Amino acid sequence: MKITDLPVEGYERVARAEDEASGLRAFVSVHSTRLGPSLGGMRLWPYATEDDALDDVLRLSRAMTYKSAVAHTGLGGGKSVVIADPKEKTHELFEAMGRFVQDFGGTYITAEDVNVGIPNLRSVRRTTSYVTGLTVEEGGGGNPRAATALGCFLGIGEALLEATESSEVSGRTVAVQGLGSVGYELAAHLAEAGARVVATDVNNERVTHAVDELGVEVVSTDGIYDVECDVFAPCALGGVLNDETIPRLRCILVAGAANNQLLDERRHGDMLRDRAILYVPDYVINAGGVINISCELKVHAIPGTLAQVFARAREGGITTHAAAGELAEAALAAGPSAIE
């Protein structure tokens, strides 16, 4: 495998990997480890060019830094992208990707993302230990989609309160763009709460399932922007809020699970504000997944904490109980580390 580091201003480490044996072409970006090791999912997508892939991984890793910081997870921001057709995934491809992740020595921890699921992460884990999101039975914290979807659902209620002085979801119309693992669960929460859900997805099987199980209404992938609704919820890929789509929106707020929803953060954020559409920052409302994973990492950190307790007791000639108390007092003295 050939790994090439790419100097990018404002990023700690960005690298490209190519492995002839497995066919791997990929990028890993570590934006920041100031608050802890960088965490971010592994995305597999048939990018048209390597420049497109690099641009995506840079934007996504930066967003992960902000997401982790706002959620006070004690983690930094990173991301990885694999340039490949989802129909051509192999164990060898993901094992090679694991070796690429391993090269970062723990400064980057990976997880699932678009077109990368738990079976693929199992292959990655054969060649690196820096993987999260596996099943509870495998020592992981499970798929973070449930936490992401719940956070988005709760966030929509808070955004409705801000925009309309009522957090009530029942009777509202929500246009859900994308019925993947998170989008589907969000649609389920909304439907259960009494909302009218209008949805779209490129996968007809998902759409049929959502109609049968949740009673959603369906529109075309392009027609979703024209739905008259209270909430437009992007839950697929990023960059969907742009010069062409924002003028078409017929909603009072935008709140969804997709990353990097604004194609140009400043320009399109201003466009939404000028149209009196409340934009809910994606990296705040969709942070449930990274919070879920941070809890998994904290559980796995227990042995390290015990090692500190034992070392402090041994070196200080005190009991382990007293040593643990000193660690707790030190943490209390440092002050709060989470939003109350």
HELIX and SHEET records of a PDB file:
HELIX    1   1 GLU A   50  VAL A   70  1                                  21    
HELIX    2   2 PRO A   86  GLU A   88  5                                   3    
HELIX    3   3 HIS A   91  GLN A  102  1                                  12    
HELIX    4   4 ILE A  118  ARG A  125  1                                   8    
HELIX    5   5 VAL A  136  GLU A  138  5                                   3    
HELIX    6   6 ARG A  145  THR A  164  1                                  20    
HELIX    7   7 SER A  181  GLU A  192  1                                  12    
HELIX    8   8 ASN A  204  LEU A  214  1                                  11    
HELIX    9   9 GLY A  223  ASP A  226  5                                   4    
HELIX   10  10 ILE A  246  ARG A  248  5                                   3    
HELIX   11  11 GLU A  265  ASP A  274  1                                  10    
HELIX   12  12 ASP A  282  ILE A  285  1                                   4    
HELIX   13  13 GLY A  288  HIS A  300  1                                  13    
HELIX   14  14 ILE A  302  GLY A  316  1                                  15    
HELIX   15  15 THR A  320  ALA A  334  1                                  15    
SHEET    1   A 6 LYS A   2  ASP A   5  0                                        
SHEET    2   A 6 ARG A  13  ASP A  19 -1                                        
SHEET    3   A 6 LEU A  24  SER A  32 -1                                        
SHEET    4   A 6 GLY A  76  ILE A  83 -1                                        
SHEET    5   A 6 SER A  38  TRP A  45  1                                        
SHEET    6   A 6 TYR A 108  GLU A 112  1                                        
SHEET    1   B 6 GLU A 217  VAL A 218  0                                        
SHEET    2   B 6 ARG A 196  THR A 200  1                                        
SHEET    3   B 6 THR A 173  GLN A 177  1                                        
SHEET    4   B 6 VAL A 231  PRO A 234  1                                        
SHEET    5   B 6 LEU A 253  VAL A 254  1                                        
SHEET    6   B 6 LEU A 278  TYR A 279  1                                        
END                                                                             
